[in-house]
């Protein structure tokens, strides 16, 4: 299996997984990069997986379905291009001979889902849309801090080797904020240096891994003293509970320059 992040718009990645004959694509906000890649690679698109309803994740679905006949899968609790097979946690998708388990991960949007496979070429794989980013998480457009914290806890519980396929190249800006939260985190400093070198070569910083994110992502580290103390130093009114710490961090990130 080959895993390809196709750049789109300013900073999106449209993830393609293929076996050199058949392909699936995740969150195709734009059909043209996908169609061009399919033509160049001689691939047949079989499946389209959608994580949430935002236009930069769904804008190319109809054109791809019409051009290829691909089957569309997506969240049951959100309005996405139809026809599509509606999914909730506990459901599974079989595509390219791989089973993806569906996880409910609300927060960024109310009905956001993620797709997890315990083994693609021997390594777990996660398509998480805009819930988890390397060094960060999605803005809370529709969900609550409690929902997003619960969603990130669910993803943090996946195996450390799980490849994290986020939908945006936000890594460097996220890590700048993470260093403001945990300036003494040596793993974060080293990871930031590696990611800066990667982007200097115009290469994607993704996929990350769950194990990496546990070490550097403040939104997966809200229960650590270093992170909770930083949140309360930023906003002394923050109550001493996990959701409040997360909410302060998310608001801090929203305003961070």
N, C-alpha and C positions, 0 to 999 in steps of 0.2 A: 504493500500500500504506500502511496505517496501522498503527503500532506502539504498543500500549497496555500499560502496566504496571498490572495490576489488583491493588490491595492485598488481602492476606489475612493472617489470624492477627495477630501483633504487628508483624511487619516483613517478611513475604514479599511478593514480586511474582510474580504469575502472568502471564507475557507472552503477549499475544494479537497476532497479525499477521493482518490481513484486507484484502480488496479491495472491501469494502462489500457483498459477497454471501457469500463463503466465508471461513472463518477456520481458523487453527490456534492451539493453545494449548500452552505449554511449562510442564512441571512443575506441573500443577494439583493442589495439595495439598488444595484444597477445591473441590467442584463448584459450590456455590451462587453465588459471585461470577461465575463464568464463565457459568452458565445465565442469570443475571439480565442480564448484559451482552449475551449473544446475543439474548435477547428484546427488550431495549430497542433494539438496533441492527439487528434483522431479519436476523441472520446465521445461516448454516448451518455448524456445526463439522464440518470434514472430517478434521483430523489432530490427534493428541496426541503431542507429543514429550517424552520423559522422559530426564533426564540421569543420575539415580541413584536408588537405592531408598528413600531416607529418606521417612517417612510424610508430611512436610510438602511433599513433591514428588509423591507418588503417591496420596494419600488420596482424591482426587476422580476418579481415572481410571475406575473401574468405573461410577460413576453417570453420568459424561459419555458413556462409550461406550454405555451402555444408553439414554440419553435422545436421543442424536444419531446413533448408528451410526458415529461417527468411528473411523478406523483409528489404532491405537496403535503407536508406535515407541519402542524403548528399548535400554539396554545389554545385550549378550549375556551378560556375565559377572556380572549381578546379578539377584536375584529381584524382579521387578516384576509388577504385575497382568497376568494373561493373559486372552485371547490378545494377543500383541504380537509385532511383527517385530523380531527380534534384530539388533543392529548392533555392528560393530567398526570401527576405523579402516580407511579405504579404501572403506567402504560409502558410499552416498549416499541421501538421502531427497528425493523429488520431492513438493512440497506447494504448492498455490496457484500452480503454474507456476514455482516457485523450486526450484533444486537446492541442498540443504544437504549439505556434505561432513561426514562423521563423523570426529571426532578422539578418540583415546583420551587421557584426561587423569586418570589415577589419582592418588591422594593423599588427598583428602578421604574417598573410598571406594575400594575396590579396583578397581571396574570402571567408574568415572565416565567419561562421554563428554560431548562438546560438539558443537554443530552450527554450522557456518560456511558462509555464502554469500558469494561474492566480490562480489555486486551485487544489492541490493534497492533499487529506485529510485535506482540509481547509486552506492550506498554499501555497503561490506561490512557484514555483520551476523553477530554471534556470540552464541549462547545458551550460556552457560558454567556454568549451575547454581551450585554452591557451590565451584568451583575457584578462580575469580578474582573478587574484589570490588573496588570502587573503593577504592584505598588499602590493600588487604589481600588475603588469600587464606583458603581454608577451613582449618578445623582438620584435623589428620591423625588421623582416627578409625580408618582401616584401612590407609592407605598409609604410605610412608616419606618422610623428607625428600628423599632422592634422587629418588623418583618425582615428588613435588610440584614440585621444582625443574625437573625435566625437562618436566613438564606446563606450567609457567609459561613456560619457555623457548620451548616450542612456540607458545603463544599470543602471546608477545612478538614472535615472528617474523611475525605477521600484519601486513597493511598498517596504517599509523598511523591511517587514517581509519575503521578497523573499529569499529562501534558495539558496546559491551560491555554485554550485557544480563544482569546478575547477578540472582540470585534473592532477595537480601535488601537492605534499606536499612540497611547497616552503615557507611555512608560516614563520618559524623562521628566515630564512635568509632575507626574505622580511621585517619583522618587525625590524630587526637590522638596515637595511637601513632607514626605516621609522623613527626610533628614532634619527638617525643622522640628518634627515630633520627637525623633530619637537620634539626636546628633552623635551619640556615643555608640551607635549600633555598627560594629565593624563589618559585619556581613552586608549590611545595607550600603556602607561606603564602598566596599569592594564590588558589589553588584552594580551600583551606580556607575562606577568607572568602566566596568565591562559593557554596560548598556550604552554609555556615551561613545565608546570605541565602535560598537556595532553600528550605531546610527551614523557615525562619521563615515562609515563605509556604505551608507545608504541601504543597510540591511535591516530586516525586521528584528525587533527585540523578542518577538514571540515565536513559538509558544514558550511560556514560562512553565513552571511546575508548581504543584500544590506545596511541596516541601520548600521550594524557594520562597513562595509567598508567605508561608508561616514565619519565615525568618526576617522578612523585610517589609511586609505590608501592614501598616498601622491598623487598618480596618480588620485585619485578622489577628491583631495583637492587643485588642482593647482591654483585655483582662490582666495584662502585664502591668506591673507597678510603673515601669518607665513610661508607658503610654497613658495610663489613667492619670498619673501625676502631671504629665504635659498638658493633658486636656483641662485639668483643673487649674493649672497655672495660666492657661490661655483664658479660661472663663471660670473664675473662682465660685460662681454660683452653681456649677455643675454638681448635681447630687451624686452621692457615692453608690451608684448602681451601674451595671454594665450598659444598659440601654442609654442612659443619660450620657455616659462617657462617649459612646458611639455617636450620639446625636451632636454632641459638642464637636467631635472630630469632623463629622460631615459638614457642619456649618462652617467650621474653621477652613476646611478645604474649599468650600464654595467661595470664600472671600479671599483666599490665599493668592498672592501675586508672586 
